[in-house]
Amino acid sequence: MRRIVLGVLAAIGLAGAAQAADFVVVASTDPAIPRGREVEAGERLPLGVGKTLVVIDTAGQVTRLTGTEAGAMAPRRQQLASVNAEKMAILKMLVAQPRTRRGAALEKPACPDAASLTRLDPILDAAQVDGCLTTARGAFEAYVEAALVPAN
């Protein structure tokens, strides 16, 4: 009985350690921090003085960080909701380097128009449709750019 209890406690401890990161790097002017890197909330990043970093969370919140002598601190999570690991994986896919296709597509996919993809969830949905990743990437880049424009 004691082994079972210890086994359950160990499994619970390991499950807590396997959480997904809170942010994905979308853009970086510091080569030490690549696009697609996962970042934990509150993590100190070795961002060089004057360098910038743009991160996004699974809720679609885009944040720009600027490096100082002490680096930069990732934002702390305001929400108590857990990070969606599936959304995190799709975000990483969107910011990954596009691959070159060698073969011709068999049929043109029915992708949504990039201009209609203005919110994060529809962009993530389109990214999962076979053949629509390029459209989703374009919409994602436009989404991030719009989020970085200061509100007047």
Solvent accessible surface area in square Angstrom, and as a share of the most:
residue,aa,sasa,rsa
1,M,175,0.78
2,R,192,0.70
3,R,211,0.77
4,I,113,0.58
5,V,71,0.41
6,L,100,0.50
7,G,40,0.38
8,V,80,0.46
9,L,107,0.53
10,A,59,0.46
11,A,59,0.46
12,I,112,0.57
13,G,48,0.46
14,L,132,0.66
15,A,67,0.52
16,G,45,0.43
17,A,87,0.67
18,A,84,0.65
19,Q,143,0.64
20,A,29,0.23
21,A,4,0.03
22,D,20,0.10
23,F,7,0.03
24,V,0,0.00
25,V,0,0.00
26,V,2,0.01
27,A,40,0.31
28,S,36,0.23
29,T,81,0.47
30,D,15,0.08
31,P,124,0.78
32,A,72,0.56
33,I,1,0.00
34,P,77,0.48
35,R,106,0.39
36,G,13,0.13
37,R,74,0.27
38,E,71,0.32
39,V,0,0.00
40,E,86,0.39
41,A,29,0.23
42,G,13,0.13
43,E,44,0.20
44,R,130,0.47
45,L,0,0.00
46,P,90,0.57
47,L,2,0.01
48,G,29,0.28
49,V,105,0.60
50,G,55,0.53
51,K,77,0.32
52,T,36,0.21
53,L,0,0.00
54,V,8,0.05
55,V,0,0.00
56,I,0,0.00
57,D,9,0.04
58,T,11,0.06
59,A,63,0.49
60,G,7,0.07
61,Q,110,0.49
62,V,13,0.08
63,T,34,0.19
64,R,123,0.45
65,L,20,0.10
66,T,78,0.46
67,G,4,0.04
68,T,75,0.44
69,E,170,0.76
70,A,68,0.52
71,G,7,0.07
72,A,8,0.06
73,M,79,0.35
74,A,1,0.01
75,P,39,0.24
76,R,159,0.58
77,R,56,0.20
78,Q,166,0.74
79,Q,83,0.37
80,L,185,0.92
81,A,73,0.57
82,S,102,0.66
83,V,28,0.16
84,N,69,0.35
85,A,65,0.50
86,E,109,0.49
87,K,53,0.22
88,M,3,0.01
89,A,61,0.47
90,I,13,0.06
91,L,0,0.00
92,K,73,0.31
93,M,69,0.31
94,L,0,0.00
95,V,3,0.02
96,A,47,0.37
97,Q,155,0.69
98,P,84,0.53
99,R,224,0.82
100,T,111,0.65
101,R,166,0.61
102,R,226,0.82
103,G,55,0.53
104,A,96,0.75
105,A,64,0.50
106,L,183,0.91
107,E,143,0.64
108,K,184,0.78
109,P,44,0.27
110,A,103,0.80
111,C,40,0.24
112,P,54,0.34
113,D,98,0.51
114,A,42,0.33
115,A,82,0.64
116,S,74,0.48
117,L,13,0.06
118,T,95,0.55
119,R,159,0.58
120,L,9,0.05
121,D,70,0.36
122,P,36,0.22
123,I,0,0.00
124,L,4,0.02
125,D,88,0.46
126,A,4,0.03
127,A,6,0.04
128,Q,95,0.42
129,V,69,0.40
130,D,128,0.67
131,G,38,0.36
132,C,0,0.00
133,L,46,0.23
134,T,111,0.64
135,T,36,0.21
136,A,0,0.00
137,R,37,0.13
138,G,41,0.39
139,A,3,0.02
140,F,0,0.00
141,E,68,0.31
142,A,63,0.49
143,Y,43,0.16
144,V,5,0.03
145,E,112,0.50
146,A,71,0.55
147,A,50,0.39
148,L,33,0.17
149,V,102,0.59
150,P,108,0.68
151,A,106,0.82
152,N,194,0.99
